[in-house]
Amino acid sequence: MRTVSNCSIHPSIPQHFSSILDNSVKLLYSTLKNPSLPLFECEELLSALSGRIPVHVEYDIHDLLSHYSNHLNSIVAQFPGQAIASVIDTHAASIDNKEERDAFYMQTQGITDLVIRYRKGVKGHLKSVLYTILRTFLSHENYFTGGPYDKCVSRIKEELKDGDIADV
């Protein structure tokens, strides 16, 4: 994704880099379309949380992921994000101590973020990533719509005078 983002920021790519960009875009697209992606991401997060969250919560989430894994090739297979969020919220509701509840939410924040990213499914996540890349491209391209290149660069330097010029 970094290669595609960098190329969208620097659109005047020399010819010999175009094949690298083409391969990177194809790889990014095929990876983002893979219905196993949220499964792998969630399993990675769970392995990092193993032993830090209650066993029954971990087991319930693994059970939901296992069911999703078994039905990946089904047309109607949906990542069980809502069910995972429900498992987390149900356990949090059973915790009486506010500090412990907040600590549990902090520990499971990565899973919650994952559920939010995939709330509209794999296709929704794909659209979101592509939208972010395009938005980045447009924000950088807007700098160069105001005239000759040297004036545009001068304007950028002026805007970032107090900031870090390496951002340019």
C-alpha positions as CSV (number, residue, x, y, z in Angstrom):
1,M,0.0,0.0,0.0
2,R,2.9,2.3,0.8
3,T,4.2,2.0,-2.8
4,V,0.8,2.9,-4.3
5,S,0.4,5.8,-1.9
6,N,3.9,7.1,-2.7
7,C,3.2,6.9,-6.4
8,S,-0.1,8.7,-6.0
9,I,1.8,11.5,-4.3
10,H,4.4,11.6,-7.0
11,P,2.4,11.1,-10.2
12,S,5.2,11.9,-12.7
13,I,6.8,8.4,-12.4
14,P,9.6,7.4,-14.7
15,Q,8.8,4.7,-17.2
16,H,10.8,2.0,-15.5
17,F,8.8,2.3,-12.3
18,S,5.4,1.8,-14.0
19,S,5.7,-1.9,-13.9
20,I,6.5,-1.8,-10.2
21,L,3.4,0.4,-9.7
22,D,1.3,-1.9,-11.8
23,N,2.4,-4.9,-9.8
24,S,1.8,-3.1,-6.5
25,V,-1.7,-2.0,-7.5
26,K,-2.6,-5.5,-8.5
27,L,-1.2,-6.9,-5.3
28,L,-3.0,-4.3,-3.2
29,Y,-6.3,-4.9,-5.0
30,S,-6.1,-8.7,-4.7
31,T,-5.1,-8.5,-1.1
32,L,-7.9,-6.1,-0.2
33,K,-10.5,-8.2,-2.0
34,N,-9.4,-11.4,-0.2
35,P,-12.2,-12.3,2.2
36,S,-9.6,-13.9,4.5
37,L,-8.0,-10.5,5.3
38,P,-10.2,-9.6,8.2
39,L,-9.9,-13.1,9.5
40,F,-6.1,-13.0,9.5
41,E,-6.0,-9.6,11.0
42,C,-8.4,-10.6,13.8
43,E,-6.5,-13.8,14.5
44,E,-3.2,-11.8,14.7
45,L,-4.8,-9.4,17.2
46,L,-6.2,-12.2,19.3
47,S,-2.8,-14.0,19.4
48,A,-1.3,-10.8,20.8
49,L,-4.1,-10.5,23.4
50,S,-4.0,-14.2,24.4
51,G,-3.8,-14.4,28.2
52,R,-4.7,-10.7,28.6
53,I,-8.4,-11.1,28.0
54,P,-10.7,-13.6,29.6
55,V,-10.6,-17.1,28.1
56,H,-14.3,-17.2,27.4
57,V,-14.2,-13.9,25.4
58,E,-11.2,-15.2,23.4
59,Y,-13.0,-18.5,22.9
60,D,-16.2,-16.9,21.7
61,I,-14.4,-14.7,19.2
62,H,-12.4,-17.7,18.0
63,D,-15.6,-19.6,17.6
64,L,-17.1,-16.8,15.5
65,L,-13.9,-16.6,13.4
66,S,-14.0,-20.4,12.9
67,H,-17.5,-20.2,11.6
68,Y,-16.6,-17.4,9.2
69,S,-13.5,-19.3,8.1
70,N,-15.7,-22.4,7.3
71,H,-18.0,-20.3,5.1
72,L,-15.4,-18.0,3.4
73,N,-16.3,-19.2,-0.1
74,S,-20.0,-18.7,0.4
75,I,-21.5,-15.8,-1.4
76,V,-23.3,-14.6,1.7
77,A,-20.3,-14.9,4.0
78,Q,-20.0,-11.8,6.1
79,F,-17.2,-11.0,8.6
80,P,-18.8,-11.3,12.0
81,G,-17.9,-7.9,13.2
82,Q,-21.2,-7.1,14.9
83,A,-21.1,-10.4,16.8
84,I,-17.5,-9.8,17.9
85,A,-18.4,-6.3,19.1
86,S,-21.3,-7.9,21.0
87,V,-19.1,-10.4,22.7
88,I,-16.8,-7.6,23.8
89,D,-19.6,-5.4,24.9
90,T,-21.4,-8.2,26.8
91,H,-18.3,-9.0,28.8
92,A,-17.6,-5.3,29.5
93,A,-21.2,-4.9,30.8
94,S,-20.5,-7.7,33.2
95,I,-17.6,-5.9,34.8
96,D,-18.6,-3.8,37.8
97,N,-15.4,-2.0,38.4
98,K,-15.1,1.0,36.1
99,E,-11.3,0.9,36.0
100,E,-11.3,-2.8,35.0
101,R,-14.0,-2.1,32.3
102,D,-11.9,0.7,30.9
103,A,-8.8,-1.5,30.9
104,F,-10.7,-4.2,29.1
105,Y,-11.8,-1.8,26.4
106,M,-8.3,-0.5,26.1
107,Q,-7.0,-4.1,25.6
108,T,-9.6,-4.8,23.0
109,Q,-9.3,-1.5,21.2
110,G,-7.5,-3.1,18.3
111,I,-10.3,-5.6,17.7
112,T,-12.9,-2.8,18.0
113,D,-11.0,-0.8,15.4
114,L,-10.9,-3.8,13.1
115,V,-14.6,-4.4,13.5
116,I,-15.2,-0.7,12.6
117,R,-12.9,-0.9,9.5
118,Y,-14.8,-4.0,8.2
119,R,-18.3,-2.8,9.2
120,K,-19.3,-2.6,5.6
121,G,-17.5,-5.9,4.7
122,V,-14.4,-6.5,2.6
123,K,-15.7,-4.5,-0.3
124,G,-16.4,-1.5,2.0
125,H,-12.9,-1.7,3.4
126,L,-11.5,-1.9,-0.1
127,K,-13.5,1.3,-1.1
128,S,-12.3,3.0,2.1
129,V,-8.6,2.3,1.4
130,L,-8.9,3.3,-2.3
131,Y,-10.8,6.5,-1.2
132,T,-7.9,7.3,1.2
133,I,-5.3,6.9,-1.5
134,L,-7.3,9.1,-3.9
135,R,-7.9,11.7,-1.3
136,T,-4.2,11.8,-0.6
137,F,-3.5,12.2,-4.3
138,L,-5.9,15.0,-4.7
139,S,-4.7,16.9,-1.6
140,H,-1.2,16.8,-3.1
141,E,-2.3,17.5,-6.6
142,N,-4.1,20.6,-5.4
143,Y,-0.8,22.2,-4.6
144,F,0.2,22.2,-8.3
145,T,-3.0,23.5,-9.9
146,G,-2.2,27.2,-9.2
147,G,0.4,28.0,-11.9
148,P,3.9,27.2,-12.8
149,Y,5.8,24.5,-10.9
150,D,8.3,26.9,-9.2
151,K,5.5,29.2,-7.9
152,C,3.7,26.2,-6.6
153,V,6.7,24.9,-4.7
154,S,7.4,28.4,-3.3
155,R,3.8,28.5,-2.0
156,I,4.2,25.1,-0.4
157,K,7.4,26.2,1.3
158,E,5.6,29.3,2.5
159,E,2.7,27.3,4.0
160,L,5.1,24.9,5.7
161,K,7.6,27.6,6.8
162,D,7.0,26.8,10.5
163,G,6.6,23.1,9.9
164,D,9.0,20.5,8.7
165,I,10.0,20.9,5.0
166,A,10.7,17.2,4.8
167,D,6.8,16.8,4.7
168,V,6.9,18.2,1.2
